[in-house]
Amino acid sequence: MVAEIDPAVLMGDRALLGRSSTADRVAGILRTRISEGHLLPGTRLSEDAIGQALGVSRNTLREAFRLLTHERLLSHELNRGVFVRTLTVQDVVDIYQVRRLIECAAVRSLTVAPYDLSQAEAAVAEGEKATSDGAWADLGTANIHFHHAVVALAGSARLNELMQGVLAELRLVFHAMDNPRVFHEPYLPRNREILSALKAANIIKAELLLTSYLDDAEQQLVARYSERIGTERRP
C-alpha cells in the first residue's frame, strides 16, 4: 500500500502563504515538512489534497513540485503521480560530500570571535529536551537544526538556501535507520563538543570534530543503505 499525505498536516501552513501564494513558498512549506520528518520516502503527494489544504492552484502546486523534483526531494512516476523520493547509497555519499564542502568551509570562514552561537545553542538545547522526552525523531530534527545553524555562521544567504535542500535530503536518509535512538543519540554530545570549540574560538578543533562527525555518520548510513538494498534483492 502506498502512503499518501494527510492534508490535515498542511492546513496550519496555509497562513504562511500570505497574500502572495507563490510556488516558491509552497515548495518551502513542503521542503520544511520533509526536513522535519513529516513526509516519509515513498509518500504520494496528491495535487487535490495539497491544493485544497493550502488554497493554491493546480498550476502553482505543479511548479512547486517541479522545483522540489529539481532538488531531488520528489520524483514523478508516469501514470502514478508525484512521490517523496527514496534515496540510494550514492545519494548518501553525495550528500555527505556536499556537507563537508559546505559545513567545514563555513567553520573555516570564521575569523573574529565571538560568534553569534545562539541558534546552535538553541539546537543543542532542543536535542537535549528531545532526548529527555524520548522523542528520537525530534532529536534528528534538532540535529539538522544544529548543522544548519553552523552553516548560518558564515552569514551567506546562498549557503543557507543550499543547506536547506541538502538537509531536507538528509532527513529522507535518516528514515532508513530502524532504531533512531541508536543512531541519533551518540551525536548529541558530539554537537556539544563542536559548540564548545566554537565558543572557545578554536576553529581548527571545531573543524576536526565536524569532519570526524560527518565521516562516522556517512559510514553508518552507507552501511545501512547497502544492507537494506541487499535484503530487498534477496529472493
C-alpha positions in Angstrom: 0.0 0.0 0.0 1.3 3.5 -1.0 1.3 6.0 1.8 -0.4 9.3 0.9 -0.1 12.7 2.5 -2.7 13.7 5.1 -4.0 17.2 4.0 -4.7 18.0 7.7 -1.0 18.3 8.4 -0.8 21.2 5.9 -3.9 23.1 7.0 -1.9 25.1 9.6 0.7 26.0 6.9 -1.9 27.9 4.8 -1.4 31.1 6.7 2.3 31.0 5.8 1.5 31.7 2.2 0.1 35.2 3.0 -1.5 37.0 0.1 1.2 36.2 -2.4 0.9 32.4 -2.6 3.8 31.5 -4.9 5.3 28.2 -6.0 8.5 29.1 -4.1 6.5 29.4 -0.8 4.6 26.2 -1.4 7.9 24.5 -2.1 9.3 25.9 1.1 6.4 24.5 3.1 6.8 21.1 1.6 10.6 21.2 2.0 10.2 22.0 5.7 7.7 19.2 6.1 10.2 16.8 4.6 13.2 18.1 6.6 11.2 17.8 9.9 10.3 14.2 9.1 6.5 14.6 8.4 6.7 13.3 4.8 8.3 9.9 4.5 10.1 8.5 1.5 7.5 6.9 -0.9 4.6 9.2 0.2 2.4 10.1 -2.7 1.6 13.8 -2.9 -2.0 14.4 -4.1 -2.5 17.5 -6.1 -6.1 17.8 -5.0 -5.5 17.2 -1.3 -2.5 19.6 -1.0 -4.1 22.2 -3.3 -7.2 22.3 -1.1 -5.2 22.3 2.2 -3.0 25.2 1.1 -5.6 27.0 -1.0 -3.4 27.2 -4.1 -4.0 26.5 -7.8 -3.0 23.3 -9.5 -0.5 25.2 -11.7 1.2 26.7 -8.6 1.4 23.3 -7.0 2.8 21.7 -10.1 5.5 24.4 -10.3 6.4 23.7 -6.6 6.6 20.0 -7.3 8.9 20.8 -10.3 11.2 22.8 -8.0 11.4 20.1 -5.4 12.0 17.4 -8.1 14.9 19.5 -9.3 16.2 19.5 -5.7 15.9 15.6 -5.7 13.3 15.7 -2.9 10.4 14.5 -5.1 10.1 12.1 -8.1 7.5 11.9 -10.8 6.4 8.5 -11.9 4.5 8.2 -15.2 0.8 7.4 -14.7 1.3 7.2 -10.9 1.9 10.7 -9.7 4.5 12.6 -7.6 6.2 10.9 -4.6 8.7 11.8 -1.9 11.9 10.3 -3.1 13.5 7.2 -1.7 17.3 7.8 -1.8 20.1 5.5 -2.8 23.6 4.7 -1.5 25.1 7.1 -4.0 22.7 9.8 -2.8 24.1 9.4 0.7 27.7 9.6 -0.4 26.9 12.8 -2.5 25.1 14.4 0.4 28.0 13.9 2.8 30.5 15.2 0.2 28.4 18.4 -0.1 28.0 18.6 3.7 31.8 18.5 4.1 32.3 21.2 1.5 29.7 23.5 3.0 29.9 22.9 6.7 33.7 22.7 7.0 34.1 25.8 4.8 31.6 27.7 6.9 33.6 26.9 10.1 36.9 27.8 8.4 35.4 31.1 7.3 35.0 32.3 10.9 37.5 34.9 11.8 36.8 37.4 14.6 35.3 36.0 17.8 32.8 36.0 19.5 30.3 34.5 17.1 26.6 34.5 17.4 26.1 31.0 18.6 22.5 31.4 19.9 20.9 29.3 17.1 23.5 26.5 17.6 22.9 26.6 21.4 19.2 26.5 20.9 19.5 23.5 18.7 21.6 21.6 21.3 19.0 22.5 23.9 16.3 21.2 21.6 18.2 18.0 21.2 18.6 17.6 25.0 14.9 18.1 25.5 14.1 15.6 22.8 16.4 13.1 24.5 14.8 13.7 27.9 11.4 13.1 26.3 12.5 10.0 24.4 11.4 11.8 21.2 14.0 10.3 18.9 12.6 11.7 15.6 12.7 15.2 17.2 16.3 14.6 18.1 17.0 14.0 14.4 15.3 17.3 13.7 17.3 19.1 16.4 20.5 17.6 14.8 19.5 19.1 11.5 18.8 22.5 13.1 22.3 22.4 14.7 24.1 21.9 11.5 22.1 24.4 9.7 23.0 26.9 12.5 26.7 26.1 11.9 26.4 27.0 8.3 24.5 30.1 9.1 27.6 31.4 11.0 29.1 32.1 7.5 26.5 34.8 7.0 25.6 33.8 3.5 22.0 33.7 2.3 23.0 31.5 -0.6 24.7 28.9 1.6 21.7 28.9 3.9 19.4 28.2 1.0 21.6 25.5 -0.4 21.9 23.9 3.0 18.1 23.8 3.4 17.8 21.5 0.4 20.8 19.3 1.5 19.4 18.8 5.0 15.9 18.0 3.6 17.5 15.3 1.6 19.4 14.2 4.7 16.1 13.7 6.6 15.0 11.3 3.9 18.2 9.4 4.6 17.5 9.2 8.3 14.3 7.3 7.7 16.4 4.3 6.7 17.6 3.8 10.3 15.4 1.3 12.0 16.3 2.5 15.5 16.5 6.3 15.5 17.7 6.4 19.1 20.7 4.2 18.5 21.6 6.3 15.5 20.9 9.9 16.7 21.7 9.8 20.5 25.5 9.5 20.2 25.7 12.5 18.0 24.2 14.9 20.5 27.3 15.1 22.7 29.4 15.5 19.6 27.3 18.6 18.7 28.1 19.9 22.2 31.8 19.3 21.6 31.6 21.3 18.3 29.7 24.1 20.1 32.3 24.2 22.9 35.1 24.5 20.4 33.3 27.3 18.6 32.7 29.1 21.9 36.4 28.9 22.6 37.1 30.2 19.1 39.1 27.1 18.4 38.3 26.8 14.7 40.8 24.1 14.0 39.4 21.8 16.7 35.8 22.6 15.6 36.6 21.6 12.0 38.4 18.4 13.0 35.4 17.4 15.2 33.0 18.2 12.5 34.9 16.3 9.9 35.1 13.2 12.1 31.4 13.5 12.9 30.5 13.6 9.2 32.8 10.7 8.3 31.2 8.5 11.0 27.6 9.4 10.1 28.2 8.7 6.4 29.8 5.3 7.2 26.8 4.3 9.3 24.2 5.4 6.8 26.0 3.9 3.8 26.3 0.6 5.7 22.6 0.6 6.5 21.5 1.5 2.9 23.8 -1.2 1.5 22.3 -3.7 3.9 18.8 -2.7 3.1 19.4 -3.0 -0.7 20.9 -6.4 -0.2 17.8 -7.5 1.8 15.5 -6.2 -0.9 17.3 -8.1 -3.6 17.2 -11.5 -1.8 14.7 -13.9 -3.3 
